[in-house]
Amino acid sequence: MADVQGFLTTVTIDGTNVTAQFNDVALAFSKNVMMKPTMDGTGDAAKLTGQKSGTLTVSGQVDTVGFAGLNATWAKDTAVAFSVDIGDGATIDAGSYAGNVTLNSFAPEASAEDTWNVSISGDTDSVVYTAP
């Protein structure tokens, strides 16, 4: 789990920088693991790793322009590119994650000041970590 709340981070979804709009970003990764026991039942069992998967979740507050952009991204039925660069904006201090995400959840909620509280998440594939 890579939860970067509280750190300056650049988040891009579908080619749009949404950094100013979100205050919580979480990436969670998993992979299937299958046990491979020995034939005679002795010794240490080996493990085979399978497909990797994960989730991307971002939430925060957007204005009406940002909300319209997120609606357009949500309407797509294909995976969209994303990147999460962890750093202070000028440098990437803790590396970056990039890949594709198929959005599966979009939860907008109107607030009192012409803004929307939004949470959007999806399933990731082909996520690549690049060290700083």
C-alpha positions in Angstrom: 0.0 0.0 0.0 1.4 3.4 -0.9 -0.7 6.0 0.8 0.8 9.5 0.2 -1.6 11.6 2.3 0.2 14.6 3.8 3.0 14.5 1.2 3.3 16.8 -1.8 2.4 14.6 -4.8 1.6 15.1 -8.4 -1.3 13.1 -9.7 -2.3 12.8 -13.3 -5.3 10.9 -14.6 -6.2 10.6 -18.3 -3.6 13.3 -19.1 -5.0 15.8 -16.7 -3.1 17.0 -13.7 -5.5 16.7 -10.8 -3.0 17.4 -8.0 -4.7 20.6 -6.8 -8.1 18.8 -6.6 -7.3 15.8 -4.5 -5.9 15.6 -0.9 -5.8 11.8 -0.5 -4.2 9.3 -2.9 -3.8 5.6 -2.2 -2.4 2.8 -4.3 -2.8 -0.8 -3.2 -1.0 -3.7 -4.9 -1.6 -7.5 -4.8 -0.6 -10.6 -6.7 -1.9 -14.1 -6.7 0.3 -16.7 -5.0 -0.1 -20.4 -5.5 1.5 -23.0 -3.3 3.6 -25.7 -5.1 4.0 -28.5 -2.6 6.6 -31.2 -3.1 5.5 -34.6 -4.4 6.4 -36.6 -1.3 5.2 -34.0 1.2 8.7 -33.2 2.6 10.8 -30.1 2.4 9.8 -26.5 1.9 6.8 -25.8 -0.4 7.6 -23.4 -3.2 5.4 -20.5 -4.1 4.5 -19.4 -7.6 3.5 -15.8 -8.1 0.8 -15.0 -10.6 -0.9 -12.0 -12.0 -0.4 -8.6 -10.3 -3.3 -6.2 -9.7 -4.1 -3.2 -7.6 -6.4 -0.3 -7.0 -6.0 3.5 -7.3 -8.2 5.7 -5.1 -8.1 9.5 -5.0 -10.4 11.8 -3.2 -10.8 15.5 -2.5 -12.6 18.6 -3.5 -13.1 19.9 -7.1 -14.7 23.0 -8.6 -17.3 22.7 -11.3 -14.7 22.7 -14.1 -12.8 19.9 -12.5 -16.0 18.1 -11.9 -16.9 18.2 -15.6 -13.4 16.8 -16.5 -13.8 14.0 -14.0 -17.2 13.2 -15.4 -15.7 12.9 -18.9 -13.0 10.6 -17.7 -15.6 8.5 -15.7 -17.7 8.1 -18.9 -14.9 6.3 -20.7 -15.2 2.5 -21.0 -11.5 1.9 -21.5 -8.5 2.1 -19.2 -6.9 5.6 -18.9 -3.3 6.4 -18.0 -2.3 7.6 -14.6 0.8 8.7 -12.8 1.6 9.4 -9.2 4.9 11.3 -8.6 5.8 11.5 -4.9 7.8 14.6 -4.1 7.8 18.3 -3.5 6.7 19.3 -7.0 10.2 20.3 -8.1 11.8 17.0 -7.5 10.6 13.4 -7.2 11.8 12.4 -3.8 10.2 9.0 -3.4 9.8 7.8 -7.0 6.8 7.6 -9.2 4.1 5.1 -10.2 2.6 5.0 -13.7 0.2 2.7 -15.4 -3.3 2.3 -16.5 -6.5 2.3 -14.4 -10.0 1.2 -15.3 -12.3 3.3 -13.2 -15.0 1.4 -11.4 -16.2 3.9 -8.7 -17.1 7.6 -8.8 -18.8 9.2 -5.8 -19.5 12.9 -6.2 -21.1 14.8 -3.3 -22.1 18.5 -3.5 -20.8 20.8 -0.9 -21.9 24.3 0.2 -19.3 26.4 -1.7 -19.7 25.6 -5.4 -17.4 22.7 -5.1 -17.8 18.9 -5.1 -16.4 16.3 -2.7 -15.3 13.5 -5.0 -13.9 10.0 -4.6 -12.9 8.1 -7.7 -11.2 4.7 -7.9 -10.4 1.9 -10.2 -8.4 -1.3 -10.9 -4.9 -0.8 -12.1 -2.8 -2.8 -14.5 0.8 -2.6 -15.8 1.8 -0.3 -12.9 5.5 0.5 -13.0 7.5 2.0 -10.1 10.4 4.2 -11.1 13.0 4.9 -8.3 14.1 8.6 -7.9 
